[in-house]
Amino acid sequence: MAVCMRKIGYLRVSTLEQRPDRQIVGLEPICDELHVERLSADRRRRPIYDSVMARLSPGDTLIVWDLDRAWRSLRDALNEIARLESRGITLRVVGLQLDFSSPSGIFTYQVLGACAEFERRMLSQRTREGLAAARRRGVRLGRPPKLDDDQLIEANQLLSNPETTIASVARDLGVAPWSLTRSIRRLAARSGTTDWPEVSS
């Protein structure tokens, strides 16, 4: 019985709003079938991808438009390439004009992938250094606080009345009770005073 060697295309877009038209145009003429997934590559479960991997048979070729359309990192890609090779399945990357059935294709990918991995690590290091420098300059990082100090002082004064509840003050300020409680406690700790009454939610 003759073995049917299929060319199976896998393409992915990260969100429902993105369109896979460019990938489809590039893959459709050279693939026997196409499978489109609309998920981020770093998602733990990718149903379409898992289904494609399960259906591949020895002699088949998996065709992707680019590496980041199937895998997030060089390590993930190399691990998958090794698994595919052990199953007798070839990988072809159209955007890089790489055919992993040849030693030169694997070598070229390793060089390109190592460069990309190095750039990602350098970018991550520069980001960390920039954040550290900003902290040393006293720059506040993260989301801005919902309530400023004046609002918290006023809220605390209102709460000094035993008949006033944290829920009512929080409602007037447009925040959750737990958020108001946490913010008041944080301001009290920052001011270093013990004059603030204990606030409970």
C-alpha positions in Angstrom: 0.0 0.0 0.0 1.4 3.4 -1.0 2.0 5.8 1.8 0.2 9.1 1.5 2.6 11.9 2.4 0.5 14.9 3.3 1.5 18.6 3.6 -0.4 19.9 6.5 -0.4 23.7 7.2 -0.8 25.2 10.7 -1.4 28.9 11.0 -2.2 31.0 14.0 -3.3 34.5 14.9 -3.2 35.8 18.5 -6.6 37.4 18.8 -10.0 37.0 17.2 -9.6 40.5 15.7 -6.5 39.6 13.7 -6.9 38.1 10.3 -4.9 35.1 8.9 -5.3 36.2 5.3 -1.5 36.7 4.7 -0.7 33.3 6.1 -3.5 31.7 4.1 -2.3 33.2 0.8 1.2 32.0 1.5 0.3 28.5 2.6 -2.8 27.4 0.7 -1.0 26.7 -2.7 1.5 24.4 -1.1 -0.6 22.6 1.5 -3.1 19.7 1.2 -5.0 21.1 4.2 -4.9 24.2 6.5 -5.8 24.5 10.1 -6.3 28.0 11.6 -6.0 28.7 15.4 -6.9 32.0 17.1 -5.0 31.9 20.4 -1.8 33.2 21.8 1.2 30.9 21.3 2.0 30.8 25.0 -1.4 29.4 25.9 -0.9 26.1 27.7 -3.7 24.4 25.7 -4.1 25.0 21.9 -6.7 22.6 20.7 -6.1 23.0 16.9 -2.3 22.7 17.3 -2.7 19.6 19.5 -5.1 18.1 17.0 -2.7 18.7 14.1 0.3 17.2 16.0 -1.8 14.1 16.8 -2.8 13.6 13.1 0.6 13.8 11.6 2.0 10.6 10.4 5.5 9.4 9.2 6.3 11.0 5.9 4.1 14.0 6.4 5.3 17.6 6.3 4.2 20.2 8.8 4.2 23.6 7.2 4.1 26.9 9.1 4.4 30.5 7.9 6.9 31.5 10.6 8.3 30.1 13.7 6.4 32.4 16.1 3.2 31.3 14.5 3.7 27.9 16.1 6.1 28.3 19.0 6.9 31.1 21.4 10.6 30.4 22.0 13.7 28.8 20.4 13.7 26.1 23.1 10.0 25.1 22.4 10.7 25.0 18.7 13.8 22.9 18.9 12.1 20.5 21.2 9.2 20.1 18.8 11.5 19.7 15.8 13.3 16.9 17.6 10.0 15.2 18.4 8.8 15.6 14.8 12.0 14.2 13.5 11.8 11.2 15.7 8.3 10.5 14.3 9.6 10.8 10.7 7.8 14.1 10.1 9.4 17.1 8.3 9.0 20.7 9.2 9.0 23.5 6.6 9.0 27.2 7.5 7.8 29.2 4.5 8.6 32.7 5.7 12.3 31.8 6.4 12.5 29.4 3.3 13.7 26.6 5.6 13.2 23.0 5.0 14.1 21.0 8.1 14.6 17.8 6.1 18.1 19.0 5.4 21.1 19.5 7.8 21.6 23.0 6.4 18.0 23.9 7.2 18.4 22.9 10.9 21.7 24.7 11.2 20.3 27.9 9.7 17.4 27.8 12.0 19.6 27.3 15.1 21.7 30.3 14.2 18.7 32.5 13.5 16.9 31.3 16.6 19.9 31.9 18.8 20.1 35.5 17.6 16.5 36.0 18.3 16.8 34.5 21.7 19.8 36.7 22.5 17.9 39.8 21.5 14.9 38.8 23.6 17.2 38.3 26.6 18.9 41.6 26.0 15.6 43.4 25.8 14.4 41.8 29.0 17.7 42.9 30.7 17.3 46.4 29.4 13.7 46.6 30.7 14.8 45.4 34.2 17.6 47.9 34.3 15.3 50.7 33.2 12.7 49.8 35.9 15.4 49.7 38.6 16.7 53.1 37.5 13.2 54.5 37.6 12.7 53.2 41.2 16.0 54.8 42.3 14.7 58.1 40.9 11.5 57.7 43.0 9.3 57.0 40.0 6.1 55.2 41.0 5.6 52.1 38.8 2.4 50.2 38.1 -1.1 51.5 38.0 -1.8 54.9 39.6 -3.7 54.8 43.0 -7.5 55.1 42.8 -7.5 57.5 45.8 -5.1 60.3 46.6 -3.8 61.1 50.1 -6.4 63.9 50.6 -9.2 61.6 49.9 -7.9 59.0 52.2 -7.4 61.5 55.0 -11.0 62.7 54.5 -12.2 59.1 54.5 -10.4 58.3 57.7 -11.9 61.4 59.4 -15.4 60.2 58.3 -14.7 56.8 59.7 -13.8 58.2 63.1 -17.6 58.5 63.5 -18.7 55.1 64.9 -22.0 55.4 62.9 -20.1 55.7 59.6 -19.4 52.4 57.8 -16.5 51.6 55.5 -19.0 50.4 52.9 -20.8 53.8 52.8 -17.6 55.8 52.5 -16.2 53.4 49.8 -19.5 53.7 47.8 -19.3 57.5 47.9 -15.7 57.4 46.6 -16.5 54.8 44.0 -14.1 52.1 45.2 -14.5 48.7 46.8 -14.5 48.6 50.7 -11.4 46.3 50.7 -9.6 48.7 48.4 -10.4 51.7 50.7 -9.3 49.7 53.8 -6.0 48.7 52.2 -5.3 52.2 51.0 -5.9 53.8 54.4 -3.7 51.2 56.1 -1.0 51.8 53.5 -1.1 55.6 54.0 -0.9 55.1 57.8 2.1 52.9 57.5 3.8 55.4 55.1 3.1 58.3 57.4 4.6 56.4 60.3 2.0 57.5 62.7 -0.1 55.5 65.2 -2.9 58.1 65.3 -4.9 56.3 62.6 -7.7 54.2 64.0 -7.8 50.5 63.0 -10.0 50.1 60.0 -11.9 46.9 59.4 -13.8 46.0 56.3 
